[in-house]
């Protein structure tokens, strides 16, 4: 077998596995407040800046609008947000948090800390995390052609 085809030599496999396991670790934390991981990502974007166009939310999450739109529809049905036509451009859809959506921010405040405890390991510490973020951000920019 060729060395470059061994699973243990694949960066992509490690990233995929880490992502899947982190998402699994989020599940019990998020289910307690009624969110899925993708919904949590949308909420974090809106808690940071409410009243965003769907296109901007999708861009911030590195997703296509046709991936985000069904997610937003489900979240609207659950009462977390509203989607309204833009005033300047009726083709644009603007997303706003509802009171229920805003209230979730306080409930979610402890989640990053809890997840940090769950994924704590010897190589990722408060001191090393910024370097890891920088490396991953560089990889994301490279792959997304930003």
Secondary structure, 3 states (H helix, E strand, C coil): CCHHHCHHHCHHHHHHHHHHHHHHHHHHHHHCCCCCHHHHHHHHHHHHCCCEEHHHHHHHCCCCHHHHHHHHHHHHHCCCEEEEECCCCCCCEEEEECHHHHHHHHHHCCHHHHHHHHHCECCECHHHHHHHHHHHHHHHHHHHCC
